[in-house]
Amino acid sequence: MSKPTVAVIAQGAMGAGVGWRLAQNGVDVVTSLAGRSAASGERAKAAGMRAVPESEIAQADIILSILPPSDAMGLAQRLAPLLTDAKRKPLYVDCNAVSAELAIAIGRAVAATGAPFADGGIIGGPPRPGYDGPNIYVAGLPGPARETLQRGGLSIMPLDGPIGAASALKMSYASISKGLTAIASASIIAAAKFGASDALHAELGISQKAVLAAITRSVPEMFPKAYRFVGEMEEIADHFGRPSSAEIYRGMAKLYQEIADDQNAGAKAEVAALQAFFRAR
């Protein structure tokens, strides 16, 4: 019996991690490095992903799209001619942090090629040794594809719902988890301006122990990833729809952009304030 072939695009931390987990469990994992950086190529090689021309991606059994939200529709449109021409259509699974509405639109673009489509949402960090996650929730996933991905070591959580259900779950979950990180960051930065950081930390330790424990993990981990959260917050704003909720998450997108700018090209004053809050006590 031949190995199943799964195409994973692209080779960021999550894509490379998913590719590594599949390759470790006997799946032939292919990817396209067209337009990608040398670092992406190195991650792909380390993960055991086999680089092929993009023209061969549609020959896989399953395509997993794992990209920044802003690139999700572009990939589907770019692969559409290849999918249309493919005699044996691969299953296209969009695993990106996009709103349900965008997932439905991507599904329509893929369906127009004759290829089947499934809507996915990833919750948790990239696969790594000693960690069984993340959980990948999928709506519209056929049984054989589910078995292939589960045998490949992925934690597949089928959803009994329409296309858009998995993306809606991902958006609502991230609105809580990354929303709390944003609220905590903004609050800590504001307290630091008036020298109230130590008092804020002490009070959280008294009255909000669970919150303090959660943000002690999530805020420092966010610094190098803040730029990636910008698009996700914008997708969450679209997910909620109602103007009042959308405004909250568009504001969080701006906050994450400010932190990313401060981290990468700014004075690092805000990052320093956040780091000081979580220093060993």
C-alpha positions as CSV (number, residue, x, y, z in Angstrom):
1,M,0.0,0.0,0.0
2,S,1.5,3.3,-1.1
3,K,2.0,6.2,1.3
4,P,-0.7,8.9,1.4
5,T,0.6,12.2,0.1
6,V,-0.4,15.4,2.0
7,A,0.6,18.8,0.8
8,V,1.2,21.4,3.5
9,I,1.4,25.0,2.6
10,A,3.2,26.8,4.0
11,Q,6.3,26.3,6.2
12,G,5.8,28.6,9.1
13,A,6.0,27.3,12.7
14,M,2.5,25.7,12.5
15,G,2.8,24.4,8.9
16,A,6.3,23.0,9.5
17,G,5.1,21.4,12.8
18,V,2.1,19.7,11.1
19,G,4.3,18.5,8.3
20,W,6.8,17.1,10.8
21,R,4.1,15.2,12.7
22,L,2.8,13.7,9.5
23,A,6.2,12.8,8.2
24,Q,7.1,11.2,11.5
25,N,4.1,8.9,11.1
26,G,4.8,7.7,7.6
27,V,3.0,10.3,5.4
28,D,4.7,11.6,2.3
29,V,4.6,15.4,3.0
30,V,5.1,17.8,0.1
31,T,5.2,21.5,0.0
32,S,6.0,24.4,-2.4
33,L,8.8,26.8,-1.7
34,A,7.9,29.2,-4.5
35,G,8.4,32.7,-3.3
36,R,9.4,31.5,0.2
37,S,12.5,32.5,2.2
38,A,15.6,30.5,2.9
39,A,14.4,30.1,6.5
40,S,11.1,28.5,5.2
41,G,13.2,26.1,3.1
42,E,15.3,25.1,6.1
43,R,12.1,24.6,8.3
44,A,10.6,22.4,5.5
45,K,13.8,20.3,5.3
46,A,14.1,19.9,9.0
47,A,10.4,18.8,9.2
48,G,10.9,16.1,6.5
49,M,8.8,17.9,4.0
50,R,9.6,17.3,0.3
51,A,9.8,20.4,-1.8
52,V,8.0,20.1,-5.2
53,P,7.1,22.6,-7.9
54,E,3.7,24.2,-7.1
55,S,2.4,22.6,-10.3
56,E,2.6,19.2,-8.5
57,I,0.7,20.2,-5.4
58,A,-2.7,19.2,-6.9
59,Q,-1.3,15.6,-7.2
60,A,-1.5,15.2,-3.4
61,D,-4.3,13.3,-1.8
62,I,-5.0,16.1,0.7
63,I,-3.9,19.8,0.7
64,L,-3.7,21.5,4.1
65,S,-3.6,25.3,3.8
66,I,-1.9,26.8,6.9
67,L,-1.1,30.4,6.2
68,P,-1.5,33.9,7.6
69,P,-5.2,34.8,7.2
70,S,-4.5,37.4,4.6
71,D,-3.0,34.8,2.3
72,A,-5.7,32.2,2.6
73,M,-7.9,33.2,-0.3
74,G,-4.9,34.0,-2.5
75,L,-3.6,30.4,-2.2
76,A,-7.0,29.0,-3.2
77,Q,-7.2,31.2,-6.2
78,R,-3.6,30.5,-7.2
79,L,-4.1,26.7,-7.0
80,A,-7.6,26.9,-8.7
81,P,-6.3,26.3,-12.3
82,L,-4.2,23.3,-11.0
83,L,-7.2,21.9,-9.2
84,T,-9.4,22.3,-12.2
85,D,-7.0,20.4,-14.4
86,A,-6.3,17.6,-11.9
87,K,-7.9,14.3,-13.0
88,R,-8.0,13.0,-9.4
89,K,-9.1,15.9,-7.2
90,P,-7.4,16.3,-3.9
91,L,-9.3,17.3,-0.8
92,Y,-8.6,21.0,0.1
93,V,-8.7,21.7,3.8
94,D,-8.4,25.4,4.8
95,C,-6.9,25.4,8.3
96,N,-6.4,29.2,8.6
97,A,-7.6,31.6,11.2
98,V,-10.3,33.2,9.1
99,S,-13.9,34.2,9.7
100,A,-16.6,31.8,8.8
101,E,-17.7,34.0,6.0
102,L,-14.2,34.0,4.4
103,A,-14.0,30.2,4.9
104,I,-17.3,29.8,3.0
105,A,-15.9,32.1,0.2
106,I,-12.7,30.0,0.0
107,G,-14.8,26.9,-0.1
108,R,-16.8,28.2,-3.1
109,A,-13.6,29.1,-4.9
110,V,-12.3,25.5,-4.4
111,A,-15.6,23.9,-5.2
112,A,-15.7,25.7,-8.5
113,T,-12.7,23.6,-9.5
114,G,-14.5,20.3,-8.8
115,A,-12.3,19.6,-5.7
116,P,-13.9,18.8,-2.4
117,F,-13.4,21.2,0.5
118,A,-13.3,21.0,4.3
119,D,-13.2,23.9,6.8
120,G,-10.6,23.6,9.5
121,G,-9.6,25.5,12.6
122,I,-6.4,24.8,14.6
123,I,-6.4,25.4,18.4
124,G,-3.1,25.0,20.2
125,G,0.6,25.4,19.5
126,P,2.6,23.7,16.7
127,P,3.2,20.0,17.0
128,R,6.5,19.1,18.9
129,P,7.9,16.1,20.7
130,G,6.1,15.3,23.9
131,Y,2.9,17.3,22.9
132,D,0.0,15.5,21.3
133,G,-1.7,18.7,20.0
134,P,-2.9,20.9,18.5
135,N,-6.5,20.0,18.1
136,I,-7.6,20.5,14.5
137,Y,-11.4,20.9,14.3
138,V,-12.8,20.2,10.8
139,A,-16.2,20.5,9.3
140,G,-17.0,18.6,6.1
141,L,-14.1,16.2,6.4
142,P,-14.7,12.8,4.7
143,G,-14.1,9.7,6.7
144,P,-11.1,8.4,4.6
145,A,-9.3,11.7,4.9
146,R,-9.9,11.8,8.6
147,E,-8.4,8.4,9.0
148,T,-5.4,9.4,6.9
149,L,-4.7,12.5,9.0
150,Q,-5.3,10.7,12.3
151,R,-2.9,7.9,11.3
152,G,-0.5,10.7,10.5
153,G,-0.5,11.6,14.1
154,L,-2.8,14.7,14.0
155,S,-5.5,15.3,16.6
156,I,-8.5,15.6,14.2
157,M,-11.8,16.7,15.9
158,P,-14.7,16.3,13.4
159,L,-17.5,18.9,13.7
160,D,-21.1,18.0,12.8
161,G,-21.8,21.3,11.2
162,P,-21.7,23.2,7.9
163,I,-18.7,24.8,6.2
164,G,-17.7,27.7,8.4
165,A,-18.4,25.9,11.7
166,A,-14.7,25.1,12.4
167,S,-13.6,28.6,11.5
168,A,-16.3,30.1,13.8
169,L,-15.1,27.9,16.6
170,K,-11.5,29.0,16.0
171,M,-12.5,32.7,15.9
172,S,-14.6,32.5,19.1
173,Y,-11.8,30.6,21.0
174,A,-9.1,33.0,19.8
175,S,-11.3,36.0,20.7
176,I,-11.1,34.8,24.3
177,S,-7.5,33.5,24.5
178,K,-5.8,36.2,22.4
179,G,-8.3,38.8,23.6
180,L,-7.3,38.2,27.2
181,T,-3.6,38.6,26.2
182,A,-4.4,41.9,24.5
183,I,-6.4,43.2,27.4
184,A,-3.7,42.2,29.9
185,S,-1.0,43.8,27.8
186,A,-2.9,47.1,27.4
187,S,-3.6,47.2,31.1
188,I,-0.1,46.5,32.2
189,I,1.4,49.1,29.9
190,A,-1.1,51.7,31.2
191,A,-0.3,50.8,34.9
192,A,3.5,51.1,34.1
193,K,3.1,54.7,33.1
194,F,2.2,55.6,36.6
195,G,4.5,53.2,38.4
196,A,1.6,50.9,39.4
197,S,2.9,47.7,37.9
198,D,4.0,46.0,41.1
199,A,0.8,46.8,42.9
200,L,-1.2,45.5,39.9
201,H,0.8,42.2,40.0
202,A,0.3,41.9,43.7
203,E,-3.5,42.4,43.5
204,L,-3.9,39.9,40.7
205,G,-1.9,37.5,42.8
206,I,-4.4,38.0,45.6
207,S,-7.8,38.2,43.8
208,Q,-7.2,36.8,40.3
209,K,-4.7,34.0,40.6
210,A,-6.0,32.1,37.6
211,V,-5.9,35.2,35.4
212,L,-2.3,36.0,36.6
213,A,-1.2,32.5,35.8
214,A,-2.7,32.6,32.4
215,I,-1.3,35.9,31.3
216,T,2.1,35.0,32.8
217,R,2.3,32.3,30.1
218,S,0.5,34.1,27.2
219,V,1.9,37.6,27.3
220,P,5.6,36.9,27.2
221,E,5.0,34.2,24.5
222,M,3.2,36.8,22.4
223,F,6.1,39.3,21.8
224,P,7.7,37.6,18.8
225,K,4.3,36.6,17.4
226,A,2.4,39.9,17.8
227,Y,2.6,40.7,14.1
228,R,0.8,37.4,13.3
229,F,-2.1,38.3,15.7
230,V,-2.9,41.4,13.8
231,G,-4.7,39.7,10.9
232,E,-6.3,37.2,13.2
233,M,-7.9,40.0,15.3
234,E,-9.2,41.6,12.1
235,E,-10.8,38.3,11.1
236,I,-12.3,38.0,14.5
237,A,-13.8,41.5,14.1
238,D,-15.4,40.3,10.8
239,H,-16.5,37.1,12.6
240,F,-18.5,39.0,15.2
241,G,-20.1,41.2,12.6
242,R,-21.9,43.6,15.1
243,P,-20.2,47.0,15.1
244,S,-19.6,47.2,18.9
245,S,-17.8,43.8,19.0
246,A,-15.9,44.5,15.8
247,E,-14.6,47.7,17.1
248,I,-13.1,46.0,20.2
249,Y,-11.1,43.5,18.1
250,R,-10.0,46.1,15.5
251,G,-8.6,48.0,18.5
252,M,-6.8,44.8,19.6
253,A,-5.4,44.4,16.1
254,K,-3.9,47.9,16.3
255,L,-2.5,47.1,19.8
256,Y,-0.8,44.0,18.5
257,Q,0.6,46.0,15.6
258,E,2.0,48.6,18.0
259,I,3.6,45.9,20.1
260,A,5.1,44.3,17.0
261,D,6.5,47.6,15.8
262,D,7.9,48.4,19.2
263,Q,9.5,44.9,19.3
264,N,11.0,45.0,15.8
265,A,11.9,48.6,15.1
266,G,10.9,50.7,18.0
267,A,12.4,51.7,21.3
268,K,11.1,48.4,22.9
269,A,9.6,50.6,25.7
270,E,6.3,48.8,25.8
271,V,7.9,45.3,25.5
272,A,10.2,46.3,28.4
273,A,7.3,47.4,30.5
274,L,5.6,44.0,29.9
275,Q,8.8,42.1,30.5
276,A,9.3,43.9,33.8
277,F,5.8,43.0,35.0
278,F,6.6,39.3,34.6
279,R,10.1,39.4,36.0
280,A,11.0,36.8,38.7
281,R,9.5,37.9,42.0
